[in-house]
Amino acid sequence: MPKMKTRKSASKRYSFTGTGKVKYKKQGMRHILTKKSTKRKRKLRKCGFLSAPEAAKARKLLPYG
C-alpha cells in the first residue's frame, strides 16, 4: 500500500501537542498592529487549540501527525 500524502497547507498551519490536541497560531499579528490594543496583541501571541470537531477534520488532513 502506498504512503498517504500529507496536505502541506495543513501541516504548515497545525501541530499536535503531546496529549493529542491540535495547536495553531492565531491570525491578526502580521500587519496593521498600530491600531490594535496592547491587550489584544498580547492575547494573539498565545497559541489556540481547535475544538473536538475541528480537530477531527485536521487529523484527516494530517495522517502522520
Rosetta constraint file for C-alpha pairs under 8 A:
AtomPair CA 4 CA 63 HARMONIC 6.99 0.50
AtomPair CA 5 CA 63 HARMONIC 7.69 0.50
AtomPair CA 6 CA 10 HARMONIC 7.99 0.50
AtomPair CA 6 CA 11 HARMONIC 7.25 0.50
AtomPair CA 6 CA 61 HARMONIC 6.35 0.50
AtomPair CA 6 CA 62 HARMONIC 5.36 0.50
AtomPair CA 6 CA 63 HARMONIC 6.39 0.50
AtomPair CA 6 CA 64 HARMONIC 7.44 0.50
AtomPair CA 7 CA 11 HARMONIC 6.38 0.50
AtomPair CA 7 CA 61 HARMONIC 5.53 0.50
AtomPair CA 7 CA 62 HARMONIC 6.39 0.50
AtomPair CA 8 CA 12 HARMONIC 6.30 0.50
AtomPair CA 9 CA 13 HARMONIC 6.53 0.50
AtomPair CA 10 CA 14 HARMONIC 5.90 0.50
AtomPair CA 10 CA 58 HARMONIC 7.26 0.50
AtomPair CA 10 CA 61 HARMONIC 6.53 0.50
AtomPair CA 10 CA 62 HARMONIC 7.00 0.50
AtomPair CA 11 CA 15 HARMONIC 6.94 0.50
AtomPair CA 11 CA 62 HARMONIC 6.69 0.50
AtomPair CA 13 CA 24 HARMONIC 6.03 0.50
AtomPair CA 13 CA 25 HARMONIC 7.25 0.50
AtomPair CA 14 CA 22 HARMONIC 6.41 0.50
AtomPair CA 14 CA 23 HARMONIC 5.64 0.50
AtomPair CA 14 CA 24 HARMONIC 4.97 0.50
AtomPair CA 14 CA 25 HARMONIC 7.87 0.50
AtomPair CA 14 CA 58 HARMONIC 7.80 0.50
AtomPair CA 15 CA 22 HARMONIC 5.82 0.50
AtomPair CA 15 CA 23 HARMONIC 5.25 0.50
AtomPair CA 15 CA 24 HARMONIC 6.60 0.50
AtomPair CA 15 CA 65 HARMONIC 7.40 0.50
AtomPair CA 16 CA 20 HARMONIC 5.77 0.50
AtomPair CA 16 CA 21 HARMONIC 5.67 0.50
AtomPair CA 16 CA 22 HARMONIC 4.74 0.50
AtomPair CA 16 CA 23 HARMONIC 5.83 0.50
AtomPair CA 16 CA 65 HARMONIC 6.70 0.50
AtomPair CA 17 CA 21 HARMONIC 5.35 0.50
AtomPair CA 17 CA 22 HARMONIC 6.48 0.50
AtomPair CA 17 CA 23 HARMONIC 6.83 0.50
AtomPair CA 21 CA 49 HARMONIC 6.80 0.50
AtomPair CA 21 CA 50 HARMONIC 7.37 0.50
AtomPair CA 21 CA 55 HARMONIC 7.45 0.50
AtomPair CA 22 CA 49 HARMONIC 5.64 0.50
AtomPair CA 22 CA 50 HARMONIC 5.63 0.50
AtomPair CA 22 CA 55 HARMONIC 5.95 0.50
AtomPair CA 22 CA 58 HARMONIC 7.80 0.50
AtomPair CA 23 CA 47 HARMONIC 6.55 0.50
AtomPair CA 23 CA 48 HARMONIC 5.77 0.50
AtomPair CA 23 CA 49 HARMONIC 4.67 0.50
AtomPair CA 23 CA 50 HARMONIC 6.53 0.50
AtomPair CA 24 CA 47 HARMONIC 5.75 0.50
AtomPair CA 24 CA 48 HARMONIC 5.34 0.50
AtomPair CA 24 CA 49 HARMONIC 6.23 0.50
AtomPair CA 24 CA 50 HARMONIC 7.56 0.50
AtomPair CA 25 CA 45 HARMONIC 7.90 0.50
AtomPair CA 25 CA 46 HARMONIC 7.41 0.50
AtomPair CA 25 CA 47 HARMONIC 4.93 0.50
AtomPair CA 25 CA 48 HARMONIC 6.13 0.50
AtomPair CA 26 CA 44 HARMONIC 5.80 0.50
AtomPair CA 26 CA 45 HARMONIC 7.25 0.50
AtomPair CA 26 CA 46 HARMONIC 7.37 0.50
AtomPair CA 26 CA 47 HARMONIC 6.09 0.50
AtomPair CA 26 CA 48 HARMONIC 6.16 0.50
AtomPair CA 27 CA 44 HARMONIC 7.32 0.50
AtomPair CA 28 CA 44 HARMONIC 7.30 0.50
AtomPair CA 29 CA 33 HARMONIC 6.87 0.50
AtomPair CA 29 CA 41 HARMONIC 7.08 0.50
AtomPair CA 29 CA 44 HARMONIC 6.90 0.50
AtomPair CA 29 CA 45 HARMONIC 7.75 0.50
AtomPair CA 32 CA 36 HARMONIC 7.59 0.50
AtomPair CA 33 CA 41 HARMONIC 7.84 0.50
AtomPair CA 36 CA 40 HARMONIC 6.46 0.50
AtomPair CA 36 CA 41 HARMONIC 6.69 0.50
AtomPair CA 37 CA 41 HARMONIC 6.33 0.50
AtomPair CA 38 CA 42 HARMONIC 6.06 0.50
AtomPair CA 39 CA 43 HARMONIC 6.33 0.50
AtomPair CA 40 CA 44 HARMONIC 6.27 0.50
AtomPair CA 41 CA 45 HARMONIC 6.41 0.50
AtomPair CA 42 CA 46 HARMONIC 7.45 0.50
AtomPair CA 50 CA 54 HARMONIC 5.81 0.50
AtomPair CA 50 CA 55 HARMONIC 5.43 0.50
AtomPair CA 51 CA 55 HARMONIC 5.90 0.50
AtomPair CA 52 CA 56 HARMONIC 6.26 0.50
AtomPair CA 53 CA 57 HARMONIC 6.67 0.50
AtomPair CA 54 CA 58 HARMONIC 6.37 0.50
AtomPair CA 55 CA 59 HARMONIC 6.19 0.50
AtomPair CA 56 CA 60 HARMONIC 6.69 0.50
AtomPair CA 57 CA 61 HARMONIC 6.85 0.50
AtomPair CA 58 CA 62 HARMONIC 6.38 0.50
AtomPair CA 59 CA 63 HARMONIC 6.22 0.50
AtomPair CA 59 CA 65 HARMONIC 7.08 0.50
